[in-house]
Amino acid sequence: MPVGIPKVPFQGPDDETSSWVDLYNRLYRQRLLFLGEEIDSEISNNIIGIMVFLALEDPTKDQYFFLNCPGGGVIPGISIYDTIQFVTPDVHTIDVGLAASMGSFLLVGGTITKRMAYPHARVMIHQPSTSFIPDSHQTKEFFIEVNELAKFREAIVEVYVQRTGKPAWVISQDLERDIYMSPTEAQDYGIIDLIAV
């Protein structure tokens, strides 16, 4: 039997009594955000909306972004990354399981000195890819998409260069294949700053 999302009691500052709210809404009020699935436009828009709302509500309180993410869409992922850079509060990024592909991009995007991984978490980097399969009538569209993908790849390389301190040629070469890292390796690489204990 599926458990669903647990409910917990919550009493707001203006409430006389507690009401039952789902666990994640309660945690959002404490500035704890979670990404535990593949990134798509819907989840990206939800996370962006929550980050912006919390930043407007109190720009002095840090946000904590917990990641257990196998990757996902490049554009939705970059949208979340840009929001992390845009909001006033520091955003702590925490890898709790797997931060792969676009998940590792979000992990490295947290406030420098506030990026961490749990001791048994994994990080995986690789280049962005497309699922476009052209037929003989779509060659022009294919080349347009390949050109856009190359631009995204350049932007992603530049972010990793800025945030890890590695030279562009190292990042570019490493993105050519899947590279899995332990927290210690991710720390040495510059993707995270701390290993949670």
Secondary structure, 3 states (H helix, E strand, C coil): CCCCCCEEEECCCCCCCCEEEEHHHHHHHCCEEEECCCECHHHHHHHHHHHHHHHHHCCCCCEEEEEEECCECHHHHHHHHHHHHHCCCCEEEEEEEEEECHHHHHHHCCCCCCEEECCCCEEEECCCCCCCCCCCCCHHHHHHHHHHHHHHHHHHHHHHHHHHCCCHHHHHHHCCCCEEECHHHHHHHCCCCEECC
